[in-house]
Amino acid sequence: MTCANPKEIEALAKELPEPDILFNCAGYVHHGTILDCKEEDWEFSFDLNVRSMYRTCRAFLPGMIRAGEAALSICRRSPRASVGCRNRFVYTSSKAAVVGLTKAIAIDFVRQGIRCNAICPGTVQSPSLEGRIAAQGDVEQVRREFIARQPMGS
């Protein structure tokens, strides 16, 4: 299944029982400013980082509403970068859109007992992070820069 195929997402939503929780976690990190961001980088980032969440919520939300139970929740990951991060133009833009998507769904469905929240962590140790650090040259310096941008400094 790909995030780009709404038919597959809709089929999965019909196949599975109504969920109590829907967790959206998708992300592609493009390095660079607006001047480094090609049209295809913009399209891919928004397709994976935002459109996949839109399609998943649109497919699963009707079943959650039908279930009509209290404490239904949509949760998603939208990192600290959603409020701005140097050299992450399209990532910041797309993750800010995820925050907007979260707020809109929360406002529209709170009276039906559905909460929609975003978890906004800082940098997370992952293979993706290691690859991005390695690609930038001086691994130790880049790692120090990543750590320095964390409010807690670690």
Secondary structure as GFF3:
##gff-version 3
##sequence-region A 1 154
A	DSSP	alpha_helix	6	15	.	.	.	ID=ss1
A	DSSP	beta_strand	21	24	.	.	.	ID=ss2
A	DSSP	three_ten_helix	34	36	.	.	.	ID=ss3
A	DSSP	alpha_helix	39	46	.	.	.	ID=ss4
A	DSSP	pi_helix	47	51	.	.	.	ID=ss5
A	DSSP	alpha_helix	52	67	.	.	.	ID=ss6
A	DSSP	beta_strand	72	77	.	.	.	ID=ss7
A	DSSP	three_ten_helix	80	83	.	.	.	ID=ss8
A	DSSP	alpha_helix	89	109	.	.	.	ID=ss9
A	DSSP	three_ten_helix	110	112	.	.	.	ID=ss10
A	DSSP	beta_strand	114	119	.	.	.	ID=ss11
A	DSSP	alpha_helix	127	135	.	.	.	ID=ss12
A	DSSP	alpha_helix	139	148	.	.	.	ID=ss13
###
